[in-house]
């Protein structure tokens, strides 16, 4: 863009100087329409010219040069929110952070999600259900280092043949409330949020917890919390739990080691320790493989005390990109003692863990972005119980998610 246009924007920055030298640039005479503004910006150190006493107002300016002007104006305390957002990438390359400006511009942000969900699963009762779930997220900036997040959820049940009451129940709950921040070099989260351990395979459930982590390329994390029961929020899956993990990357290979201690696991009826080693590998930007081996302290009659899984992913639907899609498939052999409450879409995965010592089987799915912020997913699950009950889970699960 031409410097004359940039100057017109710069004049709105409100940068002032108590005193400035007269006629700093030879090509900007005293009678020029921008003479006063250029002098003030030069005196404030926002613009410098080309080092040969010229301003070069007719020359084209690169985005990098413009970013330098914005950065200097920011340093002087000028209100440049829109310019900072426009040149965020260039400012980042200059080492200038614009997060503080964004926080000042909008201290509280509200986002949302609506999910239409249907699943058809075949067992002895031939159950199926459909629901509409709406979530409102509220995030507020406490200060430069700390933020508060809350989530309100409404769920409408259209059909649920697995329950005696199939009248379309509805409830609204204040589901999550937590803070994120930093204490020295530690990242901290405290409050009620969804806890996810080993990508949700060991644990994916709402918990009251405190989690701290340290590091970036190699990360050490520890957390302590208490979980609500899936069926009854007034009960708990265990008395409490704590977990430690160490993760990092070596080129395209990601590695993670996890330890979880559960006091009085409700399903197992005793304490349990879970150890796991997980890995993920990116063959290229589209294809990835993740796998893990897990071992618990409780050795069950049929379910044993260990488990493993492997999942292959191809691409993945991105909410911001219409037409993007993903495909995935995985095989699982999991003892009930290797998981606490997993994040599977079908509730029968937890039922098989609770009543039948675990499961083995597979799942596969596809997701697709129909339009920006509208993503659909279809998944099929086929799991068999590890005990002699011959219980199984054959579920066709689907959803469409709208985000705003």
Wavefront OBJ file of the C-alpha trace (Angstrom):
o trace
v 0.000 0.000 0.000
v 1.119 3.601 -0.489
v 2.565 5.490 2.426
v 0.065 8.278 1.930
v -2.736 5.808 2.747
v -0.829 4.398 5.706
v -0.292 7.902 6.995
v -3.999 8.587 6.865
v -4.528 5.596 9.132
v -1.599 6.525 11.342
v -3.090 9.970 11.932
v -5.946 8.256 13.755
v -3.620 6.528 16.198
v -3.549 9.414 18.604
v 0.258 9.362 18.983
v 1.539 12.653 20.351
v 4.919 14.135 21.211
v 5.588 17.095 23.461
v 8.202 18.493 21.150
v 9.525 17.631 17.721
v 12.115 18.877 15.278
v 10.931 21.018 12.423
v 10.864 19.593 8.902
v 12.459 16.155 9.592
v 12.053 14.996 5.975
v 13.227 16.948 2.955
v 10.384 15.647 0.755
v 7.664 16.831 3.180
v 7.641 20.653 2.966
v 6.048 22.813 5.616
v 2.966 23.384 3.482
v 2.251 19.657 2.969
v -1.168 18.485 4.225
v 0.421 15.816 6.437
v 3.321 17.915 7.690
v 2.184 18.170 11.353
v 1.178 14.506 11.651
v 4.426 13.256 10.108
v 6.456 15.428 12.445
v 4.596 14.135 15.507
v 4.966 10.488 14.447
v 8.659 10.972 13.687
v 9.274 12.705 17.017
v 7.487 9.859 18.821
v 9.721 7.316 17.060
v 6.874 5.663 15.173
v 8.217 6.470 11.687
v 11.831 6.912 10.626
v 11.895 7.447 6.874
v 14.626 5.951 4.704
v 17.755 7.284 6.403
v 18.468 9.794 3.641
v 16.234 12.517 5.099
v 13.296 11.449 2.909
v 9.904 10.078 3.908
v 9.073 8.481 0.536
v 5.326 9.060 0.711
v 4.726 7.857 -2.867
v 6.517 4.549 -2.411
v 4.723 1.240 -1.845
v 5.097 -0.148 1.658
v 5.442 -3.837 2.498
v 3.290 -5.488 5.161
v 6.434 -5.985 7.231
v 7.187 -2.248 7.161
v 3.624 -1.489 8.173
v 3.852 -4.001 11.016
v 6.936 -2.168 12.290
v 4.964 1.084 12.412
v 2.088 -0.619 14.256
v 4.520 -2.224 16.710
v 6.116 1.122 17.524
v 2.704 2.747 17.935
v 1.709 -0.063 20.319
v 4.836 0.569 22.352
v 3.757 4.207 22.716
v 0.382 3.128 24.080
v -1.642 3.921 20.954
v -5.015 2.221 20.440
v -4.365 0.121 17.315
v -6.627 -2.878 17.869
v -7.813 -3.243 14.266
v -4.367 -2.696 12.762
v -2.843 -5.150 15.253
v -5.363 -7.808 14.256
v -4.748 -7.187 10.542
v -0.965 -7.501 10.892
v -0.968 -10.166 13.634
v 1.306 -12.588 11.739
v 3.890 -9.936 10.946
v 3.768 -8.619 14.524
v 4.278 -12.150 15.803
v 7.393 -12.453 13.637
v 8.600 -9.203 15.188
v 8.033 -10.682 18.646
v 5.126 -8.356 19.437
v 2.163 -9.929 21.234
v -1.300 -8.606 20.478
v -3.174 -10.789 22.980
v -3.407 -7.980 25.507
v -5.002 -5.675 22.959
v -7.525 -8.354 22.049
v -8.387 -8.829 25.712
v -8.944 -5.097 26.193
v -11.111 -4.914 23.077
v -13.403 -7.743 24.245
v -12.937 -8.832 27.841
v -15.789 -11.369 27.789
v -16.433 -13.716 24.855
v -19.501 -15.915 24.345
v -19.482 -18.888 21.964
v -21.833 -21.798 21.471
v -22.453 -25.258 20.098
v -25.605 -27.135 19.088
v -25.430 -30.903 18.533
v -28.190 -33.014 17.021
v -27.424 -36.610 17.946
v -28.900 -40.021 17.054
v -27.700 -43.529 17.831
v -29.124 -46.924 17.036
v -27.604 -49.760 19.037
v -28.541 -53.423 19.041
v -28.600 -55.496 22.184
v -31.270 -57.595 23.867
v -33.542 -54.540 24.260
v -32.952 -53.049 20.758
v -32.396 -49.578 22.191
v -31.978 -46.288 20.395
v -32.001 -42.643 21.368
v -31.894 -39.141 19.923
v -31.000 -35.896 21.663
v -30.435 -32.208 21.040
v -27.644 -30.686 23.114
v -26.960 -26.952 23.314
v -23.927 -25.443 25.010
v -23.082 -21.820 25.774
v -19.457 -21.028 26.631
v -18.489 -17.855 28.489
v -14.849 -16.814 28.755
v -13.651 -13.762 30.640
v -10.168 -12.340 31.019
v -9.236 -11.839 34.671
v -5.851 -10.240 33.914
v -2.946 -10.712 31.518
v -2.204 -14.202 32.875
v -5.545 -15.597 34.067
v -8.914 -16.337 32.457
v -12.249 -17.787 33.633
v -14.381 -20.200 31.577
v -17.924 -21.420 32.230
v -20.315 -23.645 30.280
v -24.096 -23.938 30.489
v -25.675 -27.015 28.857
v -29.241 -27.814 27.855
v -30.141 -31.333 26.724
v -33.461 -32.381 25.214
v -34.130 -36.127 24.936
v -36.433 -36.931 22.006
v -36.292 -40.732 22.323
v -34.452 -43.046 24.696
v -35.794 -46.593 24.498
v -33.181 -47.750 26.956
v -35.074 -46.008 29.766
v -38.588 -46.667 31.030
v -39.335 -42.964 30.744
v -39.402 -42.128 27.047
v -41.332 -38.861 27.214
v -38.615 -36.511 26.035
v -36.961 -35.257 29.208
v -35.106 -31.957 29.263
v -32.637 -30.439 31.700
v -30.301 -27.478 31.912
v -27.165 -27.588 34.043
v -24.221 -25.378 34.830
v -21.683 -27.990 33.752
v -18.251 -26.378 33.892
v -16.511 -23.523 35.658
v -12.725 -23.241 35.838
v -9.793 -20.850 35.668
v -6.612 -21.054 33.576
v -3.441 -19.168 34.301
v 0.260 -19.221 35.006
v 2.276 -19.293 38.193
v 5.869 -18.677 37.225
v 6.710 -21.326 34.634
v 3.683 -23.495 35.480
v 0.426 -23.597 33.513
v -2.488 -24.091 35.924
v -6.121 -25.149 35.534
v -8.463 -25.338 38.524
v -12.204 -25.982 38.785
v -14.828 -28.179 37.093
v -13.951 -29.182 33.537
v -13.705 -32.275 31.347
v -10.665 -34.319 32.351
v -8.957 -36.184 29.514
v -6.135 -38.671 30.105
v -4.363 -40.482 27.247
v -6.610 -38.798 24.699
v -9.721 -39.846 26.616
v -8.995 -43.587 26.454
v -8.260 -43.880 30.186
v -10.447 -40.982 31.254
v -12.804 -38.551 29.553
v -15.253 -37.167 32.070
v -16.255 -34.062 33.981
v -14.128 -33.631 37.099
v -13.413 -31.205 39.901
v -9.647 -30.989 39.651
v -6.424 -29.034 39.777
v -3.926 -29.595 36.968
v -0.444 -28.143 36.570
v 1.946 -28.610 33.664
v 5.443 -27.501 32.790
v 7.289 -27.379 29.475
v 6.382 -27.088 25.810
v 8.265 -29.544 23.567
v 8.610 -31.921 26.506
v 5.719 -31.521 28.947
v 5.339 -32.815 32.492
v 1.778 -32.655 33.874
v 0.128 -33.630 37.161
v -3.484 -33.431 38.305
v -5.679 -34.311 41.263
v -9.471 -34.540 41.152
v -12.805 -36.209 41.828
v -15.188 -37.523 39.138
v -18.978 -37.433 38.909
v -20.739 -40.695 38.082
v -22.007 -41.074 34.502
v -25.428 -42.264 35.637
v -25.818 -40.147 38.787
v -23.977 -36.866 39.303
v -24.466 -37.146 43.081
v -22.235 -40.233 43.134
v -18.624 -40.655 42.075
v -16.700 -43.184 39.978
v -14.010 -43.255 42.623
v -13.181 -41.542 45.891
v -10.581 -39.442 44.077
v -7.710 -39.837 41.643
v -4.389 -38.339 40.725
v -2.412 -38.643 37.504
v 1.048 -37.825 36.171
v 2.099 -37.747 32.511
v 5.249 -37.025 30.530
v 4.929 -36.293 26.800
v 7.096 -35.024 23.954
v 7.914 -35.329 20.262
v 10.831 -36.690 18.272
v 10.308 -35.547 14.697
v 6.998 -37.009 13.490
v 6.749 -39.335 16.512
v 4.875 -38.270 19.642
v 5.316 -40.217 22.898
v 3.482 -40.178 26.220
v 3.861 -42.062 29.512
v 0.949 -41.956 31.981
v 0.312 -43.080 35.560
v -3.131 -42.845 37.218
v -3.972 -43.757 40.833
v -7.692 -44.302 41.563
v -8.905 -44.592 45.151
v -11.856 -46.988 45.582
v -12.826 -47.439 41.930
v -16.609 -47.904 42.086
v -16.766 -50.403 39.222
v -13.895 -52.581 40.465
v -14.700 -52.228 44.156
v -11.097 -51.449 45.147
v -8.125 -49.179 44.526
v -6.501 -49.350 41.112
v -3.311 -48.058 39.486
v -3.088 -47.685 35.713
v 0.141 -47.433 33.717
v 0.211 -46.630 30.009
v 2.637 -45.933 27.180
v 1.181 -44.205 24.107
v 2.585 -43.139 20.756
v 1.372 -41.335 17.667
v 3.099 -41.040 14.323
v 2.361 -38.705 11.406
v 3.269 -40.406 8.132
v 2.490 -37.139 6.335
v 0.070 -34.225 6.792
v -2.923 -36.502 6.071
v -2.212 -39.908 7.626
v -1.558 -40.644 11.282
v -1.435 -43.670 13.565
v -1.854 -43.758 17.339
v -1.443 -46.757 19.642
v -0.973 -47.543 23.321
v -0.369 -50.348 25.801
v -2.069 -50.133 29.217
v -1.840 -52.162 32.439
v -3.906 -52.035 35.630
v -3.298 -53.422 39.115
v -6.561 -55.394 39.283
v -6.414 -58.780 37.500
v -9.949 -59.816 36.529
v -11.050 -63.385 35.828
v -11.794 -63.004 32.110
v -10.810 -59.413 31.455
v -7.222 -59.716 32.653
v -5.270 -56.648 33.728
v -3.904 -55.121 30.508
v -5.054 -53.728 27.175
v -3.997 -52.127 23.917
v -5.404 -50.230 20.972
v -4.378 -48.881 17.564
v -6.225 -46.217 15.542
v -5.501 -45.056 11.982
v -6.634 -41.562 10.922
v -6.886 -39.985 7.481
v -7.277 -36.202 7.315
v -10.097 -34.770 9.489
v -13.048 -32.409 9.127
v -12.219 -28.788 10.005
v -15.143 -26.631 11.101
v -13.731 -23.552 9.369
v -13.229 -25.308 6.005
v -16.307 -26.456 4.076
v -15.765 -29.725 2.213
v -13.013 -30.979 4.516
v -13.404 -34.546 5.792
v -11.789 -37.315 7.770
v -11.887 -41.102 8.080
v -10.728 -43.204 11.030
v -10.728 -46.843 12.172
v -9.345 -48.587 15.237
v -9.146 -51.875 17.118
v -9.359 -52.138 20.934
v -8.684 -54.898 23.473
v -9.299 -53.300 26.892
v -9.515 -54.785 30.381
v -11.853 -52.957 32.758
v -8.842 -52.273 34.978
v -7.099 -50.207 32.240
v -9.681 -47.395 32.103
v -11.727 -45.259 34.454
v -14.375 -43.661 32.208
v -13.555 -43.554 28.516
v -14.736 -40.991 25.976
v -16.474 -43.266 23.505
v -19.568 -41.973 21.773
v -21.513 -45.112 22.647
v -22.411 -45.485 26.300
v -22.107 -49.273 26.048
v -18.328 -49.071 26.086
v -18.571 -47.998 29.723
v -21.337 -50.523 30.392
v -19.097 -53.350 29.109
v -16.337 -52.044 31.340
v -18.601 -51.799 34.370
v -20.446 -55.130 34.181
v -18.461 -57.389 31.879
v -14.756 -56.905 32.777
v -13.961 -54.976 29.591
v -14.294 -55.429 25.843
v -12.557 -56.064 22.545
v -13.615 -55.000 19.065
v -13.410 -52.151 16.607
v -14.882 -48.831 15.560
v -14.776 -46.779 12.346
v -16.167 -43.433 11.312
v -16.211 -40.530 8.897
v -16.682 -36.800 9.469
v -17.480 -34.063 6.954
v -17.882 -30.267 7.010
v -21.093 -29.466 5.106
v -20.600 -25.703 5.446
v -18.474 -23.468 7.638
v -19.059 -24.407 11.295
v -21.426 -27.283 10.422
v -19.789 -30.713 10.852
v -21.391 -34.139 10.646
v -20.049 -37.482 11.918
v -21.186 -41.091 11.431
v -19.523 -43.889 13.413
v -20.060 -47.643 13.743
v -18.920 -49.597 16.817
v -18.759 -53.385 17.285
v -17.553 -54.518 20.726
v -17.778 -57.858 22.567
v -17.712 -58.402 26.328
v -14.647 -60.064 27.839
v -16.617 -62.216 30.262
v -18.820 -65.182 29.281
v -22.068 -63.180 29.078
v -21.920 -62.776 25.292
v -23.010 -59.168 25.756
v -22.060 -57.000 22.825
v -22.320 -53.454 21.522
v -23.198 -52.842 17.900
v -23.915 -49.130 17.585
v -24.536 -46.815 14.647
v -23.879 -43.343 16.042
v -24.327 -40.005 14.265
v -24.383 -36.288 14.957
v -24.384 -32.854 13.331
v -22.661 -30.048 15.237
v -23.270 -26.329 14.661
v -20.759 -23.947 16.272
v -21.047 -20.188 16.605
l 1 2 3 4 5 6 7 8 9 10 11 12 13 14 15 16 17 18 19 20 21 22 23 24 25 26 27 28 29 30 31 32 33 34 35 36 37 38 39 40 41 42 43 44 45 46 47 48 49 50 51 52 53 54 55 56 57 58 59 60 61 62 63 64 65 66 67 68 69 70 71 72 73 74 75 76 77 78 79 80 81 82 83 84 85 86 87 88 89 90 91 92 93 94 95 96 97 98 99 100 101 102 103 104 105 106 107 108 109 110 111 112 113 114 115 116 117 118 119 120 121 122 123 124 125 126 127 128 129 130 131 132 133 134 135 136 137 138 139 140 141 142 143 144 145 146 147 148 149 150 151 152 153 154 155 156 157 158 159 160 161 162 163 164 165 166 167 168 169 170 171 172 173 174 175 176 177 178 179 180 181 182 183 184 185 186 187 188 189 190 191 192 193 194 195 196 197 198 199 200 201 202 203 204 205 206 207 208 209 210 211 212 213 214 215 216 217 218 219 220 221 222 223 224 225 226 227 228 229 230 231 232 233 234 235 236 237 238 239 240 241 242 243 244 245 246 247 248 249 250 251 252 253 254 255 256 257 258 259 260 261 262 263 264 265 266 267 268 269 270 271 272 273 274 275 276 277 278 279 280 281 282 283 284 285 286 287 288 289 290 291 292 293 294 295 296 297 298 299 300 301 302 303 304 305 306 307 308 309 310 311 312 313 314 315 316 317 318 319 320 321 322 323 324 325 326 327 328 329 330 331 332 333 334 335 336 337 338 339 340 341 342 343 344 345 346 347 348 349 350 351 352 353 354 355 356 357 358 359 360 361 362 363 364 365 366 367 368 369 370 371 372 373 374 375 376 377 378 379 380 381 382 383 384 385 386 387 388 389 390 391 392 393 394 395 396 397 398 399 400 401 402 403 404
